[in-house]
Amino acid sequence: MAVTTPKRGTELSTIDVCMIVVTTKEDTPRCVASNNQTKLSVEPQITETEPVKNIVKGVLKAQKKGMKTVTGNKITLTDNTTILELLEIIDGGKLTKDEDQTTITGYTPPAVGVDYAPIPFTLDAYSAVMGAGGTVLKYEKISYPGCTGSPIGLGSEDDVFRVNEYVIDSAPEKGEAPYTLTYVEELPEVGE
């Protein structure tokens, strides 16, 4: 048997939620960027089947292992500001604007007692890859397809700025990866 010499893996030091970009899957897509997030938690969603064991008089004779099927990710996005355009997409409500359609005047969430129909979107999350000298070498971009938001509660507390938590379900189509990871040299340019 040949001896294999191990090779050092590619080591990257990744930090921060530098930016998230949400792009809707609509006839006229909306694209909202933000760099105010402090945390992006991702929990893989897995469905498991139980193993089947043939145990005779306390002795394991054979077994068929259980199976695990990846169904997507549960994403929790923590945001230090309320971005109304992002709230409209993730929560699924409707913004109201002034006569010129330039200034947001309010927001109405989905109505009680009706079917909740969230807007599908893709979430792109960017983190910085740092070098030993403290410089950004590049950015890691993770794209989560098949995302939909959940209803959001907006709370307040004296002398504390609001921190929002958005819960997002990422459920890709059959045969689609639960995420893709790529590296880019710069963050996307953001317009007003």
C-alpha positions in Angstrom: 0.0 0.0 0.0 1.4 3.4 -1.1 1.9 6.0 1.6 0.3 9.3 0.8 2.0 12.5 2.1 -0.6 15.0 3.3 -0.7 18.4 1.8 -1.6 21.6 3.7 -5.1 22.7 2.8 -5.9 26.2 1.6 -6.3 28.3 4.8 -8.4 31.5 4.7 -9.2 33.9 7.5 -12.7 35.2 6.9 -14.4 37.9 9.0 -17.5 40.1 9.2 -20.8 40.4 7.4 -19.5 43.0 4.9 -22.6 43.2 2.8 -25.8 41.3 2.0 -27.6 41.6 -1.3 -31.2 40.4 -1.7 -32.5 40.0 -5.3 -36.1 39.0 -5.8 -37.4 36.4 -8.3 -40.1 38.6 -9.8 -40.9 39.8 -13.4 -39.2 43.0 -12.5 -36.6 42.0 -9.9 -35.8 44.3 -7.0 -32.3 44.3 -5.6 -31.5 45.7 -2.1 -28.0 45.9 -0.6 -27.0 46.5 3.0 -23.9 46.6 5.1 -25.5 47.0 8.5 -25.7 43.4 9.5 -23.8 42.1 12.5 -24.5 38.4 12.2 -25.6 35.8 9.6 -26.4 32.4 11.2 -26.9 29.5 8.9 -28.4 26.1 10.0 -28.5 23.3 7.4 -32.0 21.7 7.2 -31.7 18.0 7.0 -34.4 15.3 6.9 -33.3 11.9 8.3 -34.6 8.4 7.9 -34.1 6.0 10.8 -31.7 3.1 10.4 -33.1 -0.4 10.2 -31.4 -2.9 12.5 -31.7 -6.7 12.7 -31.1 -7.6 16.3 -31.5 -11.2 17.4 -31.4 -12.0 21.1 -29.5 -8.8 21.8 -26.9 -9.4 19.0 -26.7 -7.0 16.0 -26.8 -9.3 12.9 -27.1 -6.6 10.2 -28.2 -3.1 9.7 -29.2 -0.7 7.0 -27.9 2.8 7.8 -30.3 5.8 7.9 -30.2 8.4 5.2 -29.8 12.1 5.4 -31.3 14.5 2.8 -30.4 18.1 2.7 -33.5 20.3 2.1 -31.9 23.8 2.4 -30.9 26.2 5.1 -32.5 28.2 7.8 -30.8 31.7 7.8 -31.1 34.2 10.6 -30.0 37.7 9.7 -29.3 40.2 12.5 -29.5 43.8 11.4 -28.7 46.9 13.4 -31.0 49.2 11.3 -34.4 48.8 9.8 -34.1 48.8 6.0 -37.6 49.3 4.8 -37.1 47.9 1.3 -35.6 44.8 2.8 -38.4 44.6 5.3 -40.9 44.7 2.4 -39.2 41.8 0.7 -38.5 39.5 3.7 -41.8 40.3 5.6 -43.9 40.3 2.4 -45.9 43.5 3.0 -46.1 46.7 1.1 -44.4 50.1 1.4 -46.3 53.3 0.9 -44.7 56.4 -0.7 -45.5 60.1 -1.1 -47.1 61.5 -4.3 -43.7 61.7 -6.1 -43.0 58.0 -5.2 -39.6 59.1 -3.7 -40.1 59.1 0.0 -41.3 56.1 2.0 -44.2 57.2 4.3 -45.1 53.8 5.8 -45.3 50.1 5.7 -48.1 47.6 6.0 -47.3 43.9 6.7 -49.4 41.0 5.3 -53.0 41.0 6.6 -54.1 38.6 9.3 -56.2 35.6 8.1 -55.0 35.5 4.5 -52.5 33.1 3.0 -49.0 34.3 3.6 -47.3 34.5 0.2 -43.7 35.5 0.7 -41.6 36.9 -2.2 -38.9 34.5 -3.4 -35.4 35.8 -3.5 -31.7 35.0 -3.6 -29.5 36.1 -0.7 -25.8 36.9 -1.4 -23.6 37.3 1.7 -20.2 38.8 1.5 -17.4 38.4 4.1 -13.8 39.7 4.0 -10.8 37.4 3.6 -8.0 39.0 5.6 -4.2 38.8 5.2 -1.5 38.7 7.9 -0.9 42.4 7.4 -4.6 43.3 8.2 -5.6 44.0 4.6 -8.6 42.6 2.8 -7.3 40.1 0.2 -10.6 39.4 -1.4 -14.3 38.8 -0.5 -16.1 35.5 0.0 -19.5 35.5 -1.6 -22.0 32.9 -0.5 -25.3 32.7 -2.5 -28.4 31.1 -1.0 -31.1 30.3 -3.6 -34.8 29.7 -3.1 -35.2 32.1 -0.2 -38.4 33.3 1.4 -38.8 35.3 4.5 -41.1 34.9 7.6 -43.3 37.5 9.3 -41.3 39.9 11.5 -42.0 41.5 14.8 -40.7 45.0 15.4 -40.0 45.6 19.1 -38.5 48.6 20.9 -36.6 49.2 24.2 -35.7 52.4 26.0 -32.1 53.7 25.3 -31.4 50.7 22.9 -31.4 50.9 19.2 -33.6 48.3 17.5 -31.9 45.1 16.3 -34.0 43.1 13.9 -33.8 39.4 13.3 -35.0 38.2 10.0 -35.6 34.4 9.7 -35.2 33.2 6.1 -35.9 29.8 4.7 -33.6 28.8 1.8 -35.2 25.8 -0.1 -33.4 25.3 -3.4 -35.1 23.4 -6.3 -34.4 19.6 -6.6 -30.8 19.1 -7.9 -29.8 22.7 -7.0 -27.0 23.2 -4.4 -28.1 24.7 -1.0 -25.5 27.4 -1.6 -22.6 28.4 -3.8 -19.3 29.9 -2.6 -17.2 32.1 -4.8 -14.5 34.7 -4.3 -14.6 38.2 -5.7 -12.1 41.1 -5.6 -14.5 43.8 -4.6 -17.9 44.3 -3.1 -20.8 45.2 -5.5 -21.2 48.8 -6.3 -24.4 50.1 -4.6 -26.5 53.0 -6.0 -28.8 55.3 -4.2 
